[in-house]
Amino acid sequence: MKSRIEATYRVRGTAETIAARAEAIAVEQSVEMPVGIITDRHVRDEIIGRVEAITEAGEGTFDVRISLSAETVGEDPGQLLNMLFGNTSLHEDVTLYDLELPEALARLFGGPRHGIKGLRARVGADMRALTCSALKPQGLASDELAALAYRLALGELDYIKDDHGLADQAKSPFAERVRACGEAVKRAADETGHPTRYVPSFNGHLDMMRRQAEQSLAAGCDTIMIAPMLAGLSNCLLLAREFPELAMLAHPTMAGAARISPVALLGKLFRLNGSDGVIFPNHGGRFGYSPEMCRRLASSALAPWHGLQGAIPVPAGGMTLDRVPEMLSFYGPDVMLLIGGGLLSAGERLTEETAAFAQAVREYSHDRA
Amino acid sequence: MKSRIEATYRVRGTAETIAARAEAIAVEQSVEMPVGIITDRHVRDEIIGRVEAITEAGEGTFDVRISLSAETVGEDPGQLLNMLFGNTSLHEDVTLYDLELPEALARLFGGPRHGIKGLRARVGADMRALTCSALKPQGLASDELAALAYRLALGELDYIKDDHGLADQAKSPFAERVRACGEAVKRAADETGHPTRYVPSFNGHLDMMRRQAEQSLAAGCDTIMIAPMLAGLSNCLLLAREFPELAMLAHPTMAGAARISPVALLGKLFRLNGSDGVIFPNHGGRFGYSPEMCRRLASSALAPWHGLQGAIPVPAGGMTLDRVPEMLSFYGPDVMLLIGGGLLSAGERLTEETAAFAQAVREYSHDRA
């Protein structure tokens, strides 16, 4: 059982320089001062970062595993990120590649409150993939977004989320939008019999997000979206604790994934801090993640980890209806497929296209994969 | 007078591909859907991002200037960052290079509440550079940190800040540390007659930071440090509004400066959201910023900008006493010099070394530069 935090950095360097560079990172991420002048035995023995392993990773890079005292984190998620990558994020030759935590710390944070099981239960889904779409574009009025939500919900999607660009803007203020869209989706769900959920997107400071949580609950929502890198991980976890009835989907905006591996940030840190689902750019869409990266990210979000529930992977970013079988074959049933613009492109046939999406997922047999 | 937000991205590309790439970024950072299917006139005319200019920037890169409707931001700093760089932060070929705002938006956020003038007034300094050091290493007990603070304060520094790794840890809980260090620095200030300030470092979620603000005020502190990329910009600005008596120094941890130009993030966005001073890694220290980058960052934090006060540049990161004249010549008097480990290395002679630092800054004549 590990008692220390372990961060693995992928570092550009040479065989001659990497040992010294690894030591410098270990110092930067812990005491951040010349170690020779530290006299305190506890600091020397426990607090200074330790280089545990250095392995070649190809293409002029090395994986440097450094352990840090869990004591340096206390109980705060933001401080965990600070210890894992804070000042080192300012160095161009390093990415945070992976992390591991003591079980006690993982359990303290608690991870997903609802997880895949909770997200399936909300929409009465068996062991199948879930479906999702997005309300766009920003700049529409609340009633126009609600009309769109209604037409999407008639297609019997599982989840309909706000675009992450929808915030608390004059054209569709949060309180007005959540009422209008919540009501529209509820009305469609009553007609179809499928309990489609509307997922409002939170923004702003903690008190704003608390108000948004209250307004979401009042509008009958039980699932919301949050952007952890904008909100701050500490605020995310606090919301998960204060509103245990709300499931949270994490949006990757500002996740700067080129500097932190999505496997570590989305698959582990977002999950750790209460995200029940993690949205990420699927391979072959508008973003540059490789299939291998997507597979590792999904595995990371789902893998057994200190007894935490799994967070459902939500591949997105330019997906289309014709890719549904391929994505289901790739990810298996533990996935939520998110198609936004690809459905909206259907114009007048939006509900029909949406229904085809929902049906394709419901009827896909994972046995044949 | 600009009415739209302008973001400048530095994009890797070729003359053949850059126009299409620029359009794709403009769409990603605004409506995030195929524009051909958008029928709403307001969205088409105002909300879709506009490519305003593309210019070659050398070494296979282009500067792409895109304007966005201020309406998309509403009144929230986190949403501003979301609109400026959110999803595009996931693309490896783009950095956010610069930004410009409508004056109304800048004034709404308000920038530094105290600025350079306020930070000079607190320590009775004329038109000279300010001095600062840091309490380290983490892992020391509160009374040990307080003893260190006392010895630094006897050297008549202007500001003594917590290391950004000091949070709310068992070894030096925030409440205990702020009382002990606040008292120690006050005692030293009474002895020397120089009003040295202790600057505690905030961490955690918004409610924790509010408690830390109350505890800081109770301990006689009027200046604090915050890490905007951990706290969330929205929470930073709210704290600046709720505690107008506290001056805020911004720490760059997790600022991932390789993906957002420090000029834009530290010099503009941190300042915009209430930071009175911005700490950054000086050239020639442990980090890779160039002299040119440091000069541009300092200029950006100080430049006239929509009537906001200037934020004082705080170069740091491995600075030493022998560099003081060079740094003062480089930055002029509108600067706070921060030397941490370089002073702590003096061991038994800590107070004498600190006094030499404070004196070197006080006696430097900017006329000769």
Interface residues (C-beta under 8 A of the other chain):
Chain A: A24 E28 S30 V31 E32 M33 P34 I37 I38 D40 H42 V43 E46 I47 I48 S69 E71 T72 V73 G74 E75 D76 G78 Q79 L81 N82 M83 F85 G86 N87 S89 L90 H91 E92 K136 P137 Q138 G139 L140 E144 D163 H164 G165 A167 D168 Q169 A170 K171 N203 G204 H205 L206 D207 M208 A227 L230 A231 G232 L233 S234 N235 L237 L238 P252 T253 M254 A255 G256 A257 A258 R259 P281 R286 F287 G288 G340 G341 L344 S345 G347
Chain B: A24 E28 S30 V31 E32 M33 P34 I37 I38 D40 H42 V43 E46 I47 I48 S69 E71 T72 V73 G74 E75 D76 G78 Q79 L81 N82 M83 F85 G86 N87 S89 L90 H91 E92 K136 P137 Q138 G139 L140 E144 D163 H164 G165 A167 D168 Q169 A170 K171 N203 G204 H205 L206 D207 M208 A227 L230 A231 G232 L233 S234 N235 L237 L238 P252 T253 M254 A255 G256 A257 A258 R259 P281 R286 F287 G288 G340 G341 L344 S345 G347
